[in-house]
Amino acid sequence: MDDQEFKNRAEQSLQALYRRLTAASDGAEFEADFNSGALAIEFEDPPGKFVISPNAPVHQIWVSAHSKSYKLDWDNVAGDFVLPSSGQTLTELIQDAITKQLGAEVSL
């Protein structure tokens, strides 16, 4: 994958995730913000912040959540950015992280 293809895929993935987060945040205790190519999810109770951003030099999307860093690679079979260690897609990873943060099931 070249740099432009990565940029397009990352932007499409983050925009789609942002739309899902915006819809889900109506019924949950978090707020999503998409700014300067990075996506932030903020929680008031319990307090916390997740950051999802593209890392162009290595063609990955990086997620910082629960004091951990996750590095997702593009998977042609899944057609999505995937966490190699678990096979979770970006949306699945974020959904699980939000559910863990809030202690309540959240569906994206």
Number of C-alpha atoms within 10 A of each C-alpha: 9 8 12 10 11 20 18 10 19 23 16 13 18 21 16 12 21 20 14 16 23 15 14 18 17 10 9 17 15 22 16 22 14 17 8 7 13 16 19 17 20 17 17 11 10 12 10 15 18 21 17 23 20 23 15 14 8 11 20 21 24 19 21 15 19 13 8 8 13 18 21 24 18 21 14 9 6 11 11 19 22 24 21 14 9 8 14 17 20 24 21 15 19 22 20 16 16 25 15 13 21 18 10 11 13 18 17 18
